[in-house]
Amino acid sequence: QVQLVESGGGLVQAGGSLRLSCAASGRFLSINAMGWYRQTPGKQRELVARISSGGSTNYADSVKGRFTISADNAKNTGYLQMNSLKPEDTAVYYCNADLTNSDYVRGMNYWGKGTLVTVSS
């Protein structure tokens, strides 16, 4: 059983910073990619940032220059450093991971339960 557990959400004033963490646990061989998505009521979940096992990153245009995604492969943990936060960044942030499982099957996709980020104006 693979679990992704997010932490680090909370309430922050506009212009402030938060750091989200996503810890992967359970039986798997490797994390091929990890991403952060966010969702607000009535809207589709959208990609915020993604990082591959090789370190390649991509970001939503709305967060470029403000958010930084990183990963500690030894700890099976991903991070999202969010700076210069804006009220429109308010959302539930979800961690997503693409894993190779213990049977060497690639493309196993998992989601965390989400962590709420609220940015006040």
Stockholm file with secondary structure:
# STOCKHOLM 1.0

chainA/1-121         QVQLVESGGGLVQAGGSLRLSCAASGRFLSINAMGWYRQTPGKQRELVARISSGGSTNYADSVKGRFTISADNAKNTGYLQMNSLKPEDTAVYYCNADLTNSDYVRGMNYWGKGTLVTVSS
#=GR chainA/1-121 SS CCEEEEECCEEEETTCCEEEEEEEESSEEEEEEEEEEEECTTSCCEEEEEEETTCCEEECGGGTTTEEEEEEGGGTEEEEEECSCCGGGCEEEEEEEEEEETTCCCCEEEECCCEEEEEEC
#=GC SS_cons         CCEEEEECCEEEETTCCEEEEEEEESSEEEEEEEEEEEECTTSCCEEEEEEETTCCEEECGGGTTTEEEEEEGGGTEEEEEECSCCGGGCEEEEEEEEEEETTCCCCEEEECCCEEEEEEC
//
